Amino acid sequence: MTFTRSFLSAFHISITAAHAAVAPKKPVELPRSPVCDLVRFMAAAGSEQAMVGGVFEGSNTLQTEGFVKIGEIKAVPKAGEWTELKLDNAQVYRWLQYRGPKGVPMKLAEVAFFSGERKLSGVGLSYSLPTDTGGPRKNAFDDNPKTVFESSADEGGIVGVDLRDQATGRTPWFAPAPMQPSKDPASTFVTLHKAPLKVEIRSAPENAVIRYTLDGSWPSETNGIIYREPIVIERTTTLQAVSFLAGHAASPPMVATYLMKDSVKPGLSTFHWGNSLTQTTSQLAPIIRTSGHMHRSAIFARPGAWTKELWDIGLVQEKDRAMGLWNALDHLDHVTVQPRDFDIAEEAGYDIKFFNMAREKSPDVQPWLYCEWTEWKRLRPTDLGKVPSRQMKKTFPALTWEESMGAMLLYMEDLQSEVCDHYTTGKRPRVLPTALAMGWIRNMIDHGQLPGIAKGSFYPLLFADQVHPTTNPLGNVHGNGGYLVDLTWFAAFYGESPEGQILPIGTTFTKERNAIIQRLAWDVIANYPDCGLYREGTETCGKPEFTSDGKTITLKSSTPGAWFRYTLDGTEPTRTRGYVYCGAISEQPGIQLKVIAYKSGMKDSVVVDGK
């Protein structure tokens, strides 16, 4: 997780703008491109034999595909000693990795990639499988043989490095920059340009080929317009550009949205308190601006922090940073907090402190409780069924990812009730149900409902590790996971569907997949009653229908797009009571399943008993 990279801009301006604003105007002298021709490695004690058959690989396609074998371990390395393996390789690769033999748990003390005498690897460049339960991966690159990287992956553990601009055509930049520095902190977030505007795209070295797109798609060697001359912009436009250099990987894409005075849409001003899962939305403003909205947002986040820590420690130890961000926005339309303290009374007390602070700045601000997802191992109290609920007499363990998302939302709604018992002025705090989008996208992937995406690809497609979604190709390999999160936030804040508005910048999604993902985000927000968009109708929603394979219960309705709430203890569910269904309910001893179907624009179905 490249967490600190997301704090490069004090005001959380898009990395695009920050990069472009300081772009060099003259050709850049580049270092020699690194060809990996040597690997040094050391097995963990007792695991020497397990390394035989392991391979070293390189790719210029993606961190998860396109790898070519450049070396193999054929003899048992000596215990406690470095082993050198010379590689017959003349190709520059952006991604270099060690892949252990299949079916053998990996225990690796150290690995280091070299180009001649130049060491290429390091902790800050490292990666491993998102679902790897061993680790941490830094142990393989920390020059300390006493620390060990472990992998339990059945397909052979993977640990590698991403050389980024060392092995690519260098990330391009734009002139003029889409946003210009300003003495006024608030205006730093947005620059309005006058038409016509001529925009240059530059790269290094000068013989690199630049391709750009206008529809948010990722430029490739076959997709996009070859840049030959300055681009004339008349209306609000988003450019996404990639540099290509023969024999190298393509650069990460650079994005610039030029907001033009005569075609810009009104935008909102939002502030967000939390930790790295709130930091997932670091690209919220750039993504929203692709729709033409003049959005401003700022984030104050501390790694792993609960709301209590943000108030008691963050606002004390980092007061200048926090208040610099806070005061940079002249008003607030929306404010979010990221609850995860399962002492609900304590969490509610600190949420209210932040909401009162926001109301002092903007009395009409809309507060939100951001419902995050759980970690890959799913060991939170909500996952284990250990958080009592106001909505039901008894809670049950969440045995699947989908059920964990419903359980986390149940906690958030109980917290909301506690907050509203004491926070009686201003707008009623709402729940931002991003966890539902995470529940459904996994269910869709695992059932082959996202075209071209293999079943079981949820984590490789959307996550950088076991909890953090990818957010930006300048910090991660792509921004797929953060994009889905941002779509739910846009829909909730603006009350509009992202379909046909938001461009999929920084993502690897095809047009077809993007349409499905945008529809999912909108369905989540439009059909969650607490987001304020839900409308009742007169036609009754089709009642729930059940199927079961003995392990998992699935629901459907004659009404396309129907949503479901269910209880497991016999409590009568409503569209605002019970777990929200995300595609799976586990058969468990002692459950008394009851379900209701509902959909915005319709009348709720009757409650159906699952017996």
C-alpha positions, 0 to 999 in steps of 0.5 A: 500500500503506497499510503504516503504517496496519497499525501503528496499534495497538502490540499489533496489536489489531484496528482494529475494537477500537482504533477503538471504544475511542476512539469519541466519545460526542457528535454529531460536527461534520463538515466540508463534504462535498467535491464535486470541481469542478476538476482540475489536471494536467500531462503528462510531457514529450513525452506531451501528445498522449497525454492527449487523450481521457483522462477524469476519473471518480468512483465511489461503488460500488467502487475498481474499478467504478461509475465515471461520467465527470465530465470529459474532456481534449479539447485537447492540454495545453501542455508543462511547464504546469499545465492546469485543467479545470473540472467540471460536477459536483455529486455527492460521490464517494469514488473520483476517478481519471484514466483514460488513453486505451486502448492508449496508455501513460500518462506523467503528471507531476501530477494534483490534484483540488479542491473549490473551493479545497480540495485533495482529493488526496494521496500517502497517498490514491492508488491505481493498477491492481495490475498496473501495471508503471509508477509509482510512483503517488505521483509523480502526487501529489507536487507535483513535476513532475520525477517521473513516473507511468507506466502500461503498461496496455493498457486505459488507465492509471488513477491515482486517490485514495480520499477515504474518510470525507470522502465517506462516511457515516462509519465506525460504532463500537460501544459498549461496545467489543468489547475494553477497554484493560487494564493487563495487556498480555496481556489487551489482546488479548481481553475476555470479556463477561458476558451479556446485553450491550447494544451500541449502534452509532453513526455521524456524522452522526446522520441516517446509516442504519446496517445491520448483519449477523450472518453476516459478510457486507458490509452494503449498502443491501439487505443487513443489518438496519437498526439502530434500538435497542441489540442484546442479545447472549447468546452470542459474536457478530460484528457488521459495520456500515456507515453510509449517508448520502444522496448519499455512498458507503457507509462502510467496514464496521466489525466487532466480535466480542463474546466471551461468557464462557459461549460462548467457545472456547479459543484459541491464542497465536501470534507472527509475525516477518516483513515486510509479507507477514507483516503481511498477517495483521494481521487474523488474530486478529479473523478467528479470533475470529469462530469464537468462539476466544479467539485472541491474536496479535502481529506484529513486522514491518519493511518488506521485511525478511529474517529476517537483518535482523529479528535483526541490526537489528530487535531492536537498533534497535527492541528496545523495540517488539519486546520489548513485543510479545513480552512481551505474550503470556504463552506461545506455541503457534505461532511463524512466520518468513518466509524469503526469503533464497536463501542457504539456510544463512544463512536457516536459521541465523537461523530457528533463532535465532528458534525457540530464542528461542521455545523459551526462552519456551515449550518446546512451541511449534510453529515454522513456515516461512511460504511466501509467494507471489512478486511479479507480475513473478515474478523471484525466483531460484525463478521463474528456476529458479536455486535448486538443490534437494535433491529433484531433480538439476535445477530449471527456470524457472517459466513461470506463476504456478502453477509459481512457487508450487510453486517457492517451496514447493520452496525452503521445503522445502529450507530446512526440511531445512537447518533440521532438520539443525541444530535437533534439540530441540523440535518439528520446524519445519513448512512453512505452504504459503500459496503453494499457496492463492495458486496454486490461487485464481489458476488457479480464477479464470483458468478461471472457477471462482469464480462471478461473478468474471471471468477475469483478475480475480485481482489486482483481486479480491485484491491492493492492488498487485503483491505485497501482498494487501488486508487490511482495508477500513479500510486497503484497499478490502476484505480479500479477499486477506488473508482467504484467507491467514488461512484457511490459517493458521487451518486449520494452527494449529487443525487444523480446517476454517474451513468453517462457523466463520470469517465473511468479515468485511471481504470482498466474497465472497458466501456461495457464493464464501466456501464455495469459498475456505474449502474451498480453504484447508482442502484445502491444509492437510489435503492437505499432509503436513507440516502434520500432518493428512495420513492414509494410507489403503488405497484407492489414489488414481487415477493421474495423467492428462495433457492438453496444448495444446502449451504447458501440461500439465494433470493430472487423476485419477479421484479427486476432489480428488486432489493431484499432485507432479511432477518435470521431470528424471526424478527419481521424485516422491513426495507429499513430493518434487517440485513441488506442482501448482497447475493448470498445467505448462509444456511446456519443452525437455528436461523429463522429466515424472513425476507422482504423485497423492495425497490424505489418507485414501488410498494414493498412486498409482503414478508415471506418466511424462509422455512 
